[in-house]
Amino acid sequence: MTDTNPEASVRRAEARPFGSRYAVLILVLVLLVIVGVAGVALGRSKSSAPGTISVTGSGSVMGAPDTITVQLGVQTTAATATLALSENNAKTNALVASLKHHGVKPKDMQTSGLDLYTNTNNAGQVTGFTVDDTLTVTIHHIKQAGAAIDAAANAVGNGIQLNGVTLSISNDSKYLAAARAKAMRNARTAASQIALAGGTHLGAVVKIVDEENTNTYVYPMFATATANAAALKSVPIQAGNQAVSVQVQVVFAL
């Protein structure tokens, strides 16, 4: 159908660009409003970021050691290296057999040192050879340790070496749990005091770092390389107590 009204056609032609410009203007305004709201929200999120406080808490409990690790060795000296090594082998085998007889299992005995060296006089002349063989021995019943060490010394005779002992707790999980609980309580107490002094309140835990630190004590026994077996008839060992300690770093929200 042909439009017979030229003025109406002109009006419609003029109206279309205005409507399009109006729609574009509305769209631009809407976009500006969205960007403005997003900017305000972003500004609020940055300015309202929660504060934190970081503290360190320590906890320690006492436990009775139930395991002893001892350095037992054999030293032999002879005119030749072969003879010194042969005598050392025989005495070391006697040492191992004695320890086994007193309940020490093969898995709890490990060779931790074996040395063969030349002995010389002031003139530099060779006078003999010495062999040192050292075992690291773990005894899981401290009450039996004295008798085991005494028997080992008697089995080896002169040349027995006892370099020191380490006392430890074989299963310290319950002590660690108690120490951690104490460390966390101490951390919360310290954080609460700091927050109160700063005029704010302590919030939830944000982060925890556990720094386990189990203490053991070493008790030196005999340092001489040729201890007399007769002097070791009684080897008293006092287990005492030792501290199991834990340190935690805790971050709290404010």
C-alpha positions in Angstrom: 0.0 0.0 0.0 1.3 3.4 -1.0 1.4 6.2 1.7 -0.6 9.1 0.3 0.2 11.5 3.2 3.7 13.0 2.6 3.7 15.1 5.8 3.0 12.0 8.0 6.0 10.2 6.3 8.2 13.1 7.1 7.2 13.1 10.7 7.8 9.4 11.0 11.2 9.8 9.4 12.1 12.6 11.9 10.9 10.6 14.9 13.0 7.6 14.3 16.4 9.2 14.9 15.2 10.9 18.1 13.9 7.6 19.5 17.2 5.8 18.7 19.1 8.6 20.4 16.8 8.4 23.4 17.4 4.7 23.7 21.1 5.1 23.5 21.0 7.8 26.2 19.0 5.5 28.5 21.5 2.7 28.0 24.5 4.9 28.8 22.8 6.1 31.9 22.1 2.6 33.0 25.7 1.6 32.4 26.9 4.6 34.4 24.7 3.6 37.3 26.0 0.0 37.3 29.6 1.1 37.2 29.0 3.5 40.0 27.3 0.9 42.2 30.2 -1.6 41.5 32.7 1.1 42.4 31.0 1.8 45.7 30.8 -1.9 46.5 34.5 -2.4 45.7 35.4 0.6 47.8 33.4 -0.8 50.7 35.0 -4.2 50.4 38.4 -2.7 50.6 37.7 -0.4 53.4 35.8 -3.0 55.4 38.5 -5.8 55.2 38.7 -7.4 58.7 41.7 -6.9 60.8 43.8 -9.8 62.2 46.1 -10.4 65.1 49.0 -12.9 65.2 50.3 -14.5 68.4 52.5 -17.4 69.4 51.4 -19.8 72.1 53.6 -22.4 73.9 52.6 -25.5 75.9 54.6 -28.0 77.8 53.8 -31.2 79.7 56.0 -33.6 81.6 56.3 -37.3 80.7 58.3 -40.3 81.9 60.7 -41.7 79.4 60.3 -45.4 78.6 63.1 -45.9 76.0 66.9 -45.6 76.2 69.3 -45.4 73.4 72.9 -46.2 74.3 76.2 -46.1 72.3 78.1 -49.4 73.1 81.4 -50.1 71.5 84.3 -52.5 71.4 88.0 -51.4 71.1 90.8 -53.8 70.5 94.5 -53.3 69.9 97.0 -55.9 68.4 100.3 -56.1 66.7 98.7 -56.5 63.3 95.6 -55.1 61.7 94.3 -58.6 60.9 94.7 -59.7 64.5 93.1 -56.5 65.9 90.1 -56.9 63.6 89.8 -60.6 64.4 89.7 -59.9 68.1 87.3 -57.0 67.7 84.9 -59.2 65.7 84.9 -61.9 68.4 84.2 -59.4 71.2 81.6 -57.5 69.1 79.8 -60.8 68.5 79.9 -61.5 72.2 78.4 -58.1 72.8 75.6 -58.7 70.4 74.8 -62.1 71.8 74.6 -60.7 75.3 72.3 -57.9 74.3 70.0 -60.4 72.5 70.0 -62.6 75.6 68.7 -59.5 77.5 65.8 -58.9 75.2 67.3 -56.5 72.7 66.1 -57.3 69.2 68.4 -57.3 66.1 66.4 -54.4 64.6 67.2 -52.3 67.6 71.0 -52.7 67.1 72.8 -50.8 64.4 76.5 -50.4 63.6 77.1 -46.7 63.8 80.9 -46.7 63.6 83.8 -48.9 62.5 87.4 -47.6 62.5 90.8 -49.2 62.0 93.9 -47.0 62.6 97.6 -47.3 63.1 99.4 -46.7 66.4 102.8 -45.0 66.2 105.5 -44.0 68.7 107.2 -40.6 68.9 109.6 -41.7 66.2 106.8 -42.5 63.8 107.3 -46.2 64.0 104.2 -48.4 63.9 103.6 -50.1 67.2 100.2 -51.7 66.5 96.7 -51.3 65.2 93.5 -50.4 66.9 89.9 -51.2 65.8 86.8 -49.4 67.2 83.3 -50.9 66.5 80.3 -49.0 67.8 76.7 -50.1 68.1 73.7 -47.8 68.6 71.4 -49.9 70.8 67.8 -49.1 71.6 66.3 -50.7 74.8 62.6 -50.3 75.1 62.4 -51.2 78.8 64.4 -48.8 80.9 64.2 -51.0 84.0 66.1 -53.7 82.0 68.7 -51.4 80.6 71.1 -51.5 83.6 71.2 -55.3 83.6 71.7 -55.4 79.8 74.6 -52.9 79.9 76.2 -54.7 82.8 76.0 -58.0 81.0 77.4 -56.5 77.8 80.4 -55.1 79.7 81.1 -58.5 81.3 80.8 -60.2 77.9 83.3 -57.8 76.3 85.7 -57.2 79.2 88.3 -54.6 78.9 87.8 -52.6 75.8 84.1 -52.0 76.3 83.0 -48.4 75.4 79.9 -46.6 76.7 79.7 -43.2 75.1 76.4 -41.9 76.5 72.6 -42.5 76.6 69.5 -40.7 75.3 66.2 -41.1 77.1 63.0 -40.7 75.1 59.3 -41.4 75.1 58.3 -44.0 72.5 54.7 -42.9 72.1 54.3 -39.3 73.0 51.0 -38.7 71.2 49.0 -38.1 74.4 51.6 -35.7 75.7 51.7 -33.8 72.4 47.9 -33.5 72.4 47.9 -32.1 75.9 50.8 -29.7 75.0 48.9 -28.5 71.9 45.8 -27.8 73.9 47.8 -25.8 76.4 49.6 -23.9 73.6 46.2 -22.9 72.0 44.8 -21.8 75.3 47.9 -19.6 75.9 47.7 -18.2 72.4 44.0 -17.3 72.8 44.7 -15.7 76.2 47.5 -13.6 74.8 45.4 -12.5 71.8 42.5 -11.6 74.0 44.7 -9.4 76.2 46.1 -7.6 73.1 42.7 -7.1 71.6 41.3 -5.7 74.8 44.2 -3.3 75.1 43.5 -2.2 71.6 39.8 -1.6 72.3 38.5 -4.3 70.1 37.2 -7.9 70.3 38.8 -11.2 69.4 37.2 -13.0 66.5 37.5 -16.5 65.0 40.7 -18.4 64.3 42.0 -17.6 60.8 45.2 -19.7 60.6 47.2 -22.1 62.8 50.8 -23.2 62.3 51.9 -26.1 64.6 55.6 -26.1 65.5 56.2 -29.3 67.4 59.3 -29.4 69.6 59.8 -32.5 71.6 62.7 -32.3 74.1 65.0 -35.2 74.9 67.9 -35.2 77.4 71.2 -36.9 77.0 72.9 -38.3 80.1 76.6 -39.0 79.5 77.8 -42.2 81.2 81.3 -43.4 80.5 83.9 -41.7 78.2 86.8 -44.1 78.8 87.6 -46.4 75.9 88.9 -49.2 78.2 86.4 -49.3 81.1 87.0 -52.1 83.5 84.1 -54.6 83.4 84.3 -55.3 87.1 83.5 -51.6 87.8 80.2 -51.9 85.9 78.5 -54.6 88.0 75.8 -52.1 88.8 74.6 -49.6 86.3 71.9 -47.4 87.9 69.8 -45.5 85.4 67.3 -42.9 86.5 64.6 -42.1 83.9 63.2 -39.0 85.6 60.8 -36.8 83.6 61.3 -34.8 80.4 59.3 -32.0 78.8 57.2 -32.5 75.7 56.7 -29.0 74.2 54.6 -27.6 71.4 54.6 -24.1 70.0 51.8 -22.7 67.7 51.4 -19.6 65.7 47.7 -18.5 65.6 46.1 -15.7 63.5 42.8 -14.4 64.9 40.2 -12.2 63.2 39.2 -9.0 64.9 
